[in-house]
Amino acid sequence: MKNTQSTQQTIDFLHVAEVTLTYLTKVKPSERLVVSCSRDAHKIFFDSWNQNAIEHKESFKMLLLNRANKVLGITTISEGGLSGTVTDVRLIFQYAIKANASGIIVAHNHPSGNSNPSESDLKITNKIKEAGNLLDIQLLDHIILTPERDLYRSFADEGQI
């Protein structure tokens, strides 16, 4: 009887999914952009944003940075409607951990052109910051972009990080 149970457990084990993590980059470390201020981050975000949608729908993106504040990558976390998008903090840190990021900068756009943060903007920023503190991945800034290239808000510059 013990032999049969052991064989059954071996067969069941073969039906367990294996999880692997892979991180590949095509950008050499010496060629990575460096973020030294909010304007640098804003420029990277703005230039990567779909300009055909920046005034149409709200999106949430993230820059992944190493300890030297060199950009490891950029990703879209969510896309929503005219007045909001749902941001899942777990997705943010899945990307950050997979990329071995030491720091992150998040950004979202306000299609209305108003760069002032809403109450939900402040809440999600605090939630991301707290989660990052637990994981030793620092939230360096949260930037609100507008359709105007030079009009943005940096939470770090305003002392809100």
Secondary structure, 3 states (H helix, E strand, C coil): CHHHHHHHHHHHHCCCCCCCCCCCCCCCHHHCCECCCHHHHHHHHHHHCCCCCCCCCCEEEEEEECCCCEEEEEEEEEECCCCCCCCCHHHHHHHHHHCCCCEEEEEEECCCCCCCCCHHHHHHHHHHHHHHHHHCCEEEEEEEECCCCCCEEECCCCCCC
